[in-house]
Amino acid sequence: MKTALDSNIISALFSLEPSSTALVTLLGKLRQGGAVVICGVVYAEIHAIPGITPQILTEFLLDTGIRVETEISLEHWNRTGQAFAEYAQRRRKNGDAQAKRLLADFMIGTHAQLKCDQLLTLDPKRYTQGFPDLKILSL
């Protein structure tokens, strides 16, 4: 079983949010059952967490056993674009012309759908409509 992580999981761990203790326990169980990974977009977003340096991030990933997957195929880009286009159409249909979600969310969801078995996020609603076939885990 391979689990992708959303950026908000890493952010919660670094900022010691109340959910961080439960997340550490859950991540331990997930690692016992398979690989835990982040895509390149999550890796890039993590750099915006206050206090993160490249060295701290590298040590964190090594200590936690979280792997980074950076390869993005044309299929990945196509599926990301399709999911984002469907989202934009839904927004326009509902009378809201401007997209509220970032393309990065769709890249994270597509990575989880194409390369993993499930996605762990603190914001499951963000992914359920755009990726209905994706197994989503949350606290």
C-alpha positions in Angstrom: 0.0 0.0 0.0 1.4 3.4 -1.0 0.2 6.5 0.6 0.6 10.1 -0.7 0.6 13.0 1.7 -0.9 16.4 1.2 1.2 19.4 2.2 -1.1 20.1 5.1 0.0 16.9 6.8 3.7 18.0 6.8 2.7 21.5 7.9 0.7 20.2 10.8 3.6 18.1 12.0 6.1 21.0 11.8 3.8 23.5 13.5 2.8 21.0 16.2 -0.9 21.4 15.6 -3.2 19.5 18.0 -3.6 16.8 15.3 0.2 16.2 15.1 0.3 13.5 17.8 -2.5 11.5 16.0 -0.7 12.1 12.7 2.6 10.7 14.0 0.7 7.5 15.1 -1.1 7.2 11.8 2.0 7.8 9.7 3.7 5.0 11.7 0.9 2.6 10.9 1.0 3.7 7.2 4.8 3.1 7.0 4.3 -0.4 8.4 1.9 -1.2 5.6 3.9 0.3 2.8 5.5 3.4 1.3 4.7 7.0 2.4 5.5 9.5 -0.3 5.1 13.2 -1.4 5.1 14.5 -4.9 7.3 17.3 -6.1 4.6 19.9 -5.6 4.2 19.0 -1.9 8.0 19.1 -1.6 8.0 22.6 -3.0 5.1 23.8 -0.9 6.8 22.6 2.3 9.5 25.2 1.7 7.0 27.9 2.7 6.6 26.5 6.2 8.2 29.0 8.6 11.6 27.7 9.9 12.1 25.1 7.1 15.5 25.1 5.5 16.6 22.6 2.9 18.7 20.8 5.5 15.8 20.6 8.0 13.6 19.2 5.3 16.1 16.7 4.1 16.7 15.5 7.7 12.9 15.3 8.3 12.3 13.2 5.2 15.2 10.8 6.1 14.0 10.5 9.7 10.4 9.8 8.7 11.1 7.6 5.7 9.0 9.8 3.5 10.1 9.5 -0.1 9.8 12.3 -2.7 8.5 11.4 -6.2 9.4 14.1 -8.7 8.6 12.5 -12.1 5.7 14.0 -13.8 4.5 12.4 -17.0 2.5 13.9 -19.8 -0.4 11.6 -18.6 -0.1 13.3 -15.2 -0.3 16.8 -16.8 -3.3 15.7 -18.9 -5.2 14.3 -16.0 -4.4 17.3 -13.9 -5.6 19.6 -16.6 -8.8 17.7 -17.1 -9.6 17.7 -13.3 -8.9 21.4 -13.1 -11.0 22.1 -16.2 -13.9 20.1 -14.7 -13.6 22.1 -11.5 -13.6 25.4 -13.4 -16.7 24.3 -15.3 -18.5 23.5 -12.1 -17.6 26.9 -10.7 -18.8 28.7 -13.8 -22.0 26.7 -13.8 -22.7 27.7 -10.2 -22.1 31.4 -11.1 -18.6 31.7 -9.7 -16.4 32.5 -12.6 -13.1 32.5 -10.7 -11.3 29.4 -9.5 -10.7 29.3 -5.7 -8.4 26.3 -5.6 -4.8 26.2 -6.8 -3.6 24.0 -9.6 -1.2 22.5 -7.1 -4.1 20.7 -5.4 -5.0 19.0 -8.6 -1.4 18.0 -9.2 -1.3 16.4 -5.7 -4.6 14.6 -6.3 -3.5 13.4 -9.7 -0.2 12.1 -8.3 -2.0 10.2 -5.6 -4.5 8.8 -8.1 -1.9 7.7 -10.7 1.0 6.6 -8.5 -0.5 5.7 -5.1 -3.3 3.8 -3.4 -4.5 6.6 -1.2 -4.0 10.2 -0.1 -3.7 11.4 3.5 -5.0 15.0 3.9 -6.5 17.2 6.6 -8.8 18.7 4.0 -10.6 15.7 2.4 -13.4 17.8 0.8 -10.8 19.5 -1.3 -10.2 16.2 -3.2 -13.4 14.2 -3.1 -15.2 15.9 -5.9 -12.3 16.2 -8.3 -11.0 12.7 -7.6 -14.0 10.6 -6.8 -12.2 7.3 -7.3 -9.3 8.2 -5.0 -9.2 6.7 -1.6 -8.8 9.6 0.8 -7.7 9.3 4.4 -8.1 11.9 7.1 -8.2 12.3 10.9 
